Amino acid sequence: MPDAFIIELDGVTAGFVILQRNGFRFVCCDTRFRSLDSRKFDRLRKVYSRVEAIVQRMPKVPAASFSLLAQQTQSMTGRRRLPHP
């Protein structure tokens, strides 16, 4: 069994868990999951359930918003993304 697992749900990387003697310790990679940071869980499923509950409360962002964000980032940095071949 691996010593660490990445917890990702709906394209959001919440953090990872580290296997310890009596369970799993969660380490957040995204501040939206700070409430779970450093908490210890006895089962991996419990970590996933808590992350899932937070993700479900997050506002859904339409795909068009991502495109607009990319355009704004390009205008601020002066960088263009290369087209895919």
N, C-alpha and C positions, 0 to 999 in steps of 0.2 A: 504494500500500500504506500502511495506517495506521502511525503511529509507535509505538502502544502497543496492547496487547491485554489484556483481563481474562481471567484463568484461573479458571474456575468448573467444578466437577465435583460431581455429586450434591447440588446445592444449597449447596455450600460454596465461598465465594469465597476462594481461596488467595492471590491477589495479582494482579499484572499484570506484563507484560514490556514492556520498552522496546526498540525497534529501535535498534541501534547499528551502527557500521561493519562489524564482523565477527561479528555475531550478535545475541543477545537477552540483556538483563540482567533477571533476575527480582527483583521487589520484593514482599515478603510483606505481606499485609493481615491475616493470622491467625498468631498465634504458633506454631501447630502446624506451620507451614511455614518456620520460622526457619532451619532447616538449609539451605534453598535461597536465602535472602535474599542479594542482591547477587551471586549467582553468574551467570556468563556462559555461555550455551549457543549452540552454532553453529546449532542448528535448533529451531524452535518445537515440533516433535514431541517432542524430548527433554525439554523443560520439562514438557509435558503428561504424559509417561510418568512422570517423577519425582513430580509432583503426584498422579497416579493411584495410584502405589505407596504414598504416605503416606495417602491417603484410604482405601485398601483395608485398611490396618492400624488405622484408627480404629474404636472400638467403635460398633456400630449402636445408635441410640437409638429405641425404639418411639415411635409417634405419641402414645400416651397420656402419655408423659413430657413432651412439649411442652405438652399441655393442663394437666398438673399444674404445670409451671413457670409458665405464664401465670397460673394461680390464685394461686400463691405470690407472684408479682410484684404482682398486683393487691392482695393483702392487705398487702404491705409498702409499697406506694406510695399505697394508698387510691384508685387510679384504676380506672375500669371501661372496658372496651373497648366501643365502640358496636356494636350489631348491624348486620350488612350489610343494606341495603334489599332 
